[in-house]
Amino acid sequence: MNKMIKYVIALVLLLTTACESNDNAGQNKPYISKDYLQVAHQLQLSAEGKAAELRVEANCAWRVDISEDWLAASPTEGSMSQNISILAAQNTTGAERMAILKLTAGTAPQMQVMVTQPSMNSGVVEEKRLSMSPTSLAFEASGGVQNLTLSSNTSWVVSSSPEWCTLSAYSGSGNAEIAVTVPANPTEVQRTGHIVVAGEGVNPITINVQQKESPSTQKEPGPNDNQPPT
């Protein structure tokens, strides 16, 4: 009888050790990251039109789209991280010009880079300024609309924003009022994110955005819920 008891105990210990090994093996599986894309929010070219380097950080294939015909990128497509050249001719227009580079990579959020080029004939340049008010937004679980007041004397672009937020404007020049629309939060988890606005010649501004979690739904008690069992 004692031998049988010892055998059973040894078998239980062996099975427990095997289960723990399987759990640990699952925990040590390599983590496969999602597609990501990272790039500078702004880039300034010389008035003479010399090429500038832009670093693209990515873990998948990416492409560049340009909004203006006076600007070019080489290459416009690639894979993984690398430097690309941003090219422009001399700016003899007498005024500063701006273009937006739109970069996409797999399922990563789209990134925008504001490219500016001063004019060769420009005179004294006014000091650039950019400010936002308020610096944070808080939404109820039901969502809603809140406004951001942008004060600026330069060109600006919203370089990133939460995917659950919709903005009334993503780029512009000078002062602006931006409406931020947030739908109802369908989850029971608080949502947080950042709206980043970059401007030519100024530091980017980050606006914190929060939304409360959705309250858990509970079944309304019925007339017989509190009745004792029969």
Disulfide bonds with the S-S distance in Angstrom:
none
